[in-house]
Amino acid sequence: MAALAWLLIPLMAAIGAALWGSWAARNPGRNDGPELAGYARFRAAMAKSHGDADEADPALPGHVPATGEQEQAHQTSDGPAPAVR
């Protein structure tokens, strides 16, 4: 009899999963209008061009050095590098 009681646990879990699955798969289409409109506005704003690519932004420098280029140009030298053995 105790084994049958333990079988109720997975049975109840299966019933709960079936109920949740049917609720999650329902057609929620009637109240999605405002959310879908907001999402469409968001996508349009993200896709909008924010100026021509040829125009340079006056706030940005004309030449951006490659990684490490600027640091190497301003480092002082301590003499030759030590030999590695």
Buried (B, 14 or more C-beta within 10 A) or exposed (E): EEEEEEEEEEEEEEEEEEEEEEEEEEEEEEEEEEEEEEEEEEEEEEEEEEEEEEEEEEEEEEEEEEEEEEEEEEEEEEEEEEEEE
